Amino acid sequence: MSNQLHNRLESLKSEMKSYFDLVLKQVEMAKKACLDFDQNSITKIISNEKLVNELELKIDDECESILSLYNPMAKDLRYILAVYEINHELERISDISDSIADYLVLINKPFDLDLLNICDVDKMFDVAKKMYQKSISAFLNEDTESALSILEDDEKLNYFNAKAASSITDFLKKNNYRDIENSFFMFSIMRKIEKLGDHIKNIGEEIVFFVDSKNIKHQDKKRFEK
C-alpha cells in the first residue's frame, strides 16, 4: 500500500469514527425524547440531521476519490466498498431517530408511562444501543466476532416487535381504549426501533465482508461462527 493511500484510509477511518459517534448521539437522544419527552433532545435530533446528511455526502465523495485515484485492491478495496455501504446505513439510522422526533412533535405530549412500560420501549432502545456500540467496536478493531454477535442481538428486537400489537392491545383494553392515537404512534415507534436493528445488522455484515471476504447477507449466522 502506498503511503498516500494509507494516509487517506486512516483519515477516512477517523471520519467514520466521528460519524458513528454523531449517529450514536442521535439514537441516545431519540430514547430520551421518547421516554422523557425531552424537548431539547427532540430539537437537537432534528438540527443534527443536516450534519449527518453533510457527512454522508462527504464520505461518499471520499470513497469515490480513493477508488479513482489509487485503484485499491483486495482488502483495501473491500474496505472502501464496505465504508460506502455503512455510510448509507448510518444515515438511515439517523433518519429513524429523526422520524421518532417528528412523531413526538406531532403528538406534543408525553407517552403514558404504563404504555411505555408494557411495550418495553426502554429495553428496545437499550438493545439497539448495545448493537450499535458493538458495530463501532467491530468496525474500528476489525472484529468479526463482535460483528456476528450483532445478528444474534437483532433477534431480541424482533421479539419485542413481534409482540407490539398484543402489548398495545392489552394497554388499550386495560384503559378503556383511551389514548388510541398515541398508542398507534407507539406502535410505529416500536417498528422504527426494530428497523434500527436491521440497519445495524447490515453494518455488521459489511464488517464481516471487508475483514474476512465473506458475504453473509441472507445467510444463517451460525454457519460463519468460528
The 8 nearest C-alpha neighbors of each residue, nearest first, counted from 0:
[[1, 5, 4, 2, 3, 71, 75, 72],
 [0, 2, 4, 3, 5, 6, 69, 71],
 [3, 1, 5, 4, 6, 0, 7, 8],
 [2, 4, 6, 1, 5, 7, 0, 8],
 [3, 5, 7, 1, 6, 2, 8, 0],
 [6, 4, 2, 8, 3, 7, 1, 9],
 [7, 5, 9, 3, 4, 8, 2, 10],
 [6, 8, 10, 4, 9, 5, 11, 3],
 [7, 9, 11, 5, 10, 6, 4, 12],
 [10, 8, 12, 6, 11, 7, 5, 13],
 [9, 11, 7, 13, 8, 12, 6, 14],
 [12, 10, 8, 14, 9, 13, 7, 15],
 [11, 13, 15, 9, 10, 14, 8, 16],
 [12, 14, 16, 10, 11, 15, 9, 17],
 [15, 13, 11, 17, 16, 12, 18, 10],
 [14, 16, 18, 12, 17, 13, 19, 11],
 [15, 17, 13, 19, 18, 14, 20, 12],
 [18, 16, 20, 14, 15, 19, 21, 13],
 [17, 19, 15, 21, 16, 20, 14, 22],
 [18, 20, 16, 22, 17, 21, 15, 23],
 [21, 19, 23, 17, 18, 22, 16, 24],
 [22, 20, 18, 24, 23, 19, 17, 25],
 [21, 23, 25, 24, 19, 20, 93, 18],
 [24, 22, 20, 26, 25, 21, 19, 27],
 [23, 25, 27, 21, 22, 26, 28, 20],
 [26, 24, 22, 28, 23, 27, 44, 96],
 [25, 27, 29, 23, 24, 28, 96, 22],
 [28, 26, 24, 30, 29, 25, 23, 31],
 [27, 29, 31, 40, 25, 30, 26, 32],
 [30, 28, 26, 32, 27, 96, 31, 33],
 [29, 31, 33, 27, 28, 32, 34, 124],
 [32, 30, 28, 34, 33, 35, 29, 37],
 [33, 31, 37, 36, 29, 30, 35, 40],
 [32, 34, 30, 36, 31, 35, 29, 103],
 [33, 35, 31, 32, 36, 30, 115, 121],
 [36, 34, 37, 31, 32, 33, 109, 30],
 [37, 35, 32, 109, 33, 34, 38, 31],
 [36, 38, 32, 35, 40, 39, 31, 41],
 [39, 37, 41, 40, 36, 42, 32, 43],
 [38, 40, 42, 41, 37, 43, 32, 44],
 [41, 39, 43, 28, 38, 42, 37, 32],
 [40, 42, 38, 100, 44, 39, 43, 32],
 [41, 43, 39, 45, 40, 44, 38, 46],
 [42, 44, 40, 46, 45, 41, 47, 39],
 [45, 43, 47, 41, 46, 42, 25, 97],
 [44, 46, 42, 43, 48, 47, 97, 41],
 [45, 47, 43, 48, 44, 49, 42, 50],
 [48, 46, 50, 44, 49, 45, 43, 51],
 [47, 49, 51, 50, 46, 45, 52, 44],
 [48, 50, 52, 47, 51, 46, 53, 45],
 [51, 49, 53, 47, 48, 52, 54, 46],
 [52, 50, 48, 54, 53, 49, 55, 47],
 [53, 51, 55, 49, 54, 50, 48, 56],
 [52, 54, 50, 56, 51, 55, 57, 49],
 [55, 53, 57, 51, 56, 52, 58, 50],
 [54, 56, 52, 58, 53, 57, 86, 59],
 [55, 57, 59, 53, 54, 58, 60, 52],
 [58, 56, 54, 60, 59, 55, 53, 61],
 [57, 59, 61, 60, 55, 56, 54, 62],
 [60, 58, 56, 62, 57, 61, 55, 63],
 [61, 59, 63, 57, 58, 62, 64, 56],
 [60, 62, 58, 64, 63, 59, 65, 57],
 [63, 61, 65, 59, 64, 60, 79, 58],
 [62, 64, 66, 60, 61, 65, 67, 59],
 [63, 65, 61, 67, 62, 66, 68, 60],
 [66, 64, 62, 68, 67, 63, 69, 61],
 [67, 65, 70, 63, 64, 68, 69, 62],
 [66, 68, 64, 65, 70, 69, 63, 62],
 [69, 67, 65, 66, 64, 70, 63, 71],
 [70, 68, 71, 65, 66, 67, 4, 64],
 [69, 71, 66, 67, 68, 72, 65, 76],
 [72, 70, 76, 69, 75, 66, 73, 65],
 [71, 73, 76, 75, 74, 70, 77, 69],
 [72, 74, 76, 75, 77, 71, 78, 212],
 [75, 73, 77, 76, 78, 209, 72, 210],
 [76, 74, 78, 77, 73, 71, 72, 79],
 [75, 77, 72, 71, 79, 78, 74, 73],
 [78, 76, 209, 74, 80, 75, 79, 81],
 [79, 77, 75, 81, 209, 76, 80, 74],
 [78, 80, 82, 76, 81, 77, 62, 83],
 [79, 81, 77, 83, 78, 82, 76, 84],
 [82, 80, 78, 84, 205, 83, 79, 77],
 [83, 81, 85, 79, 84, 80, 86, 78],
 [82, 84, 80, 86, 81, 85, 79, 59],
 [83, 85, 81, 86, 82, 87, 88, 80],
 [86, 84, 88, 82, 87, 202, 83, 81],
 [85, 87, 83, 84, 89, 88, 82, 55],
 [86, 88, 90, 89, 85, 84, 91, 55],
 [87, 89, 85, 91, 90, 86, 198, 92],
 [90, 88, 92, 86, 87, 91, 85, 93],
 [89, 91, 87, 93, 88, 92, 94, 51],
 [92, 90, 94, 88, 93, 89, 87, 95],
 [93, 91, 89, 95, 94, 90, 195, 88],
 [92, 94, 96, 90, 91, 95, 22, 25],
 [95, 93, 91, 97, 92, 96, 98, 90],
 [94, 96, 98, 92, 97, 93, 99, 191],
 [97, 95, 93, 99, 98, 94, 29, 26],
 [96, 98, 94, 100, 95, 99, 45, 44],
 [99, 97, 101, 95, 100, 96, 94, 102],
 [98, 100, 102, 96, 101, 97, 95, 188],
 [101, 99, 97, 103, 41, 98, 102, 104],
 [102, 100, 98, 104, 99, 103, 97, 105],
 [103, 101, 99, 105, 100, 104, 106, 98],
 [102, 104, 106, 100, 105, 101, 107, 99],
 [103, 105, 101, 107, 102, 106, 100, 41],
 [106, 104, 102, 103, 107, 101, 108, 100],
 [105, 107, 103, 104, 108, 102, 181, 109],
 [108, 106, 104, 105, 103, 109, 102, 36],
 [107, 109, 106, 110, 36, 103, 104, 105],
 [110, 108, 36, 111, 35, 107, 33, 34],
 [109, 111, 112, 108, 115, 114, 181, 34],
 [110, 112, 114, 113, 115, 109, 178, 181],
 [113, 111, 115, 114, 116, 110, 34, 109],
 [114, 112, 116, 115, 111, 117, 170, 118],
 [115, 113, 111, 117, 112, 116, 118, 170],
 [116, 114, 112, 118, 113, 117, 120, 119],
 [115, 117, 113, 119, 118, 114, 112, 120],
 [116, 118, 114, 119, 115, 113, 166, 170],
 [117, 119, 115, 116, 120, 166, 114, 163],
 [120, 118, 116, 122, 121, 117, 115, 123],
 [119, 121, 123, 122, 118, 115, 124, 116],
 [120, 122, 124, 123, 119, 125, 30, 34],
 [123, 121, 125, 119, 120, 124, 126, 127],
 [124, 122, 120, 126, 125, 121, 156, 127],
 [123, 125, 127, 121, 122, 126, 128, 30],
 [124, 126, 122, 128, 123, 127, 129, 121],
 [127, 125, 129, 123, 128, 124, 122, 130],
 [126, 128, 124, 130, 125, 129, 196, 131],
 [129, 127, 131, 125, 130, 126, 124, 132],
 [128, 130, 126, 132, 131, 127, 125, 133],
 [131, 129, 133, 127, 128, 149, 132, 126],
 [130, 132, 128, 134, 133, 129, 199, 127],
 [133, 131, 135, 129, 134, 130, 128, 136],
 [132, 134, 130, 136, 131, 135, 137, 145],
 [133, 135, 131, 137, 132, 136, 138, 203],
 [136, 134, 132, 138, 133, 137, 139, 131],
 [135, 137, 133, 139, 138, 134, 140, 132],
 [136, 138, 142, 134, 141, 140, 135, 146],
 [139, 137, 141, 135, 136, 140, 134, 206],
 [138, 140, 136, 137, 141, 135, 16, 12],
 [139, 141, 142, 137, 138, 136, 135, 143],
 [142, 140, 138, 137, 139, 210, 143, 206],
 [141, 143, 137, 140, 144, 145, 146, 138],
 [142, 144, 146, 145, 207, 147, 141, 137],
 [145, 143, 147, 146, 142, 148, 224, 137],
 [146, 144, 148, 143, 147, 137, 142, 133],
 [145, 147, 203, 143, 144, 149, 148, 137],
 [146, 148, 144, 149, 145, 150, 143, 203],
 [147, 149, 145, 151, 150, 146, 144, 152],
 [150, 148, 152, 147, 151, 146, 130, 200],
 [149, 151, 153, 148, 152, 147, 200, 220],
 [150, 152, 148, 153, 149, 154, 147, 155],
 [153, 151, 149, 154, 155, 150, 148, 130],
 [152, 154, 150, 156, 155, 151, 196, 149],
 [153, 155, 157, 152, 156, 151, 158, 150],
 [156, 154, 158, 153, 157, 152, 159, 126],
 [157, 155, 159, 153, 158, 154, 193, 160],
 [156, 158, 154, 160, 155, 159, 161, 193],
 [157, 159, 155, 161, 156, 160, 154, 162],
 [160, 158, 156, 161, 162, 157, 163, 155],
 [159, 161, 163, 157, 158, 162, 156, 189],
 [160, 162, 158, 159, 163, 157, 164, 156],
 [163, 161, 165, 160, 159, 164, 166, 158],
 [164, 162, 160, 166, 165, 161, 167, 159],
 [163, 165, 167, 166, 162, 168, 186, 161],
 [164, 166, 168, 162, 167, 163, 169, 161],
 [167, 165, 163, 169, 168, 164, 118, 162],
 [166, 168, 170, 164, 169, 165, 163, 171],
 [167, 169, 165, 171, 170, 166, 164, 172],
 [168, 170, 166, 172, 167, 171, 165, 173],
 [169, 171, 167, 173, 168, 172, 174, 114],
 [172, 170, 176, 168, 174, 173, 169, 175],
 [173, 171, 169, 175, 174, 170, 176, 168],
 [172, 174, 170, 171, 175, 169, 176, 168],
 [173, 175, 171, 172, 176, 177, 170, 178],
 [176, 174, 172, 177, 173, 171, 170, 178],
 [177, 175, 171, 174, 172, 179, 178, 173],
 [176, 178, 179, 175, 174, 171, 180, 172],
 [177, 179, 181, 180, 182, 176, 171, 174],
 [178, 180, 182, 177, 181, 176, 183, 171],
 [181, 179, 183, 182, 178, 184, 106, 177],
 [182, 180, 184, 183, 178, 179, 185, 106],
 [183, 181, 185, 179, 184, 180, 178, 186],
 [182, 184, 186, 180, 185, 181, 187, 179],
 [183, 185, 181, 187, 182, 186, 188, 180],
 [186, 184, 182, 188, 183, 187, 181, 189],
 [185, 187, 183, 189, 184, 188, 182, 190],
 [188, 186, 184, 190, 185, 189, 191, 183],
 [189, 187, 191, 185, 190, 186, 184, 192],
 [190, 188, 192, 186, 191, 187, 185, 193],
 [189, 191, 187, 193, 188, 192, 194, 160],
 [190, 192, 188, 194, 189, 193, 187, 95],
 [193, 191, 195, 189, 194, 190, 188, 196],
 [194, 192, 190, 196, 195, 191, 156, 189],
 [193, 195, 191, 197, 196, 192, 190, 198],
 [196, 194, 192, 193, 198, 197, 92, 199],
 [195, 197, 199, 194, 193, 198, 153, 127],
 [196, 198, 194, 200, 195, 199, 201, 193],
 [197, 199, 201, 200, 195, 196, 88, 202],
 [198, 200, 202, 196, 201, 197, 131, 195],
 [201, 199, 203, 197, 198, 202, 150, 196],
 [200, 202, 198, 204, 199, 203, 197, 205],
 [203, 201, 199, 205, 200, 204, 85, 206],
 [204, 202, 146, 200, 206, 201, 205, 134],
 [203, 205, 201, 207, 202, 206, 215, 208],
 [204, 206, 208, 202, 81, 203, 207, 201],
 [207, 205, 203, 208, 209, 204, 210, 138],
 [206, 208, 204, 210, 143, 205, 211, 209],
 [209, 207, 212, 213, 205, 206, 214, 211],
 [208, 210, 77, 78, 206, 212, 207, 211],
 [209, 211, 207, 208, 212, 206, 141, 74],
 [212, 210, 213, 207, 208, 209, 143, 206],
 [211, 213, 208, 209, 210, 214, 207, 77],
 [214, 212, 208, 211, 215, 207, 209, 210],
 [213, 215, 208, 216, 212, 204, 207, 205],
 [216, 214, 218, 213, 204, 217, 220, 208],
 [215, 217, 218, 214, 204, 201, 219, 205],
 [218, 216, 215, 219, 220, 214, 204, 201],
 [219, 217, 215, 216, 220, 222, 214, 221],
 [218, 220, 221, 222, 217, 215, 223, 216],
 [219, 221, 222, 223, 218, 147, 224, 150],
 [222, 220, 224, 223, 219, 218, 147, 225],
 [221, 223, 220, 219, 224, 218, 225, 215],
 [224, 222, 221, 220, 225, 219, 215, 147],
 [223, 225, 221, 222, 220, 147, 144, 143],
 [224, 223, 144, 222, 221, 143, 147, 220]]
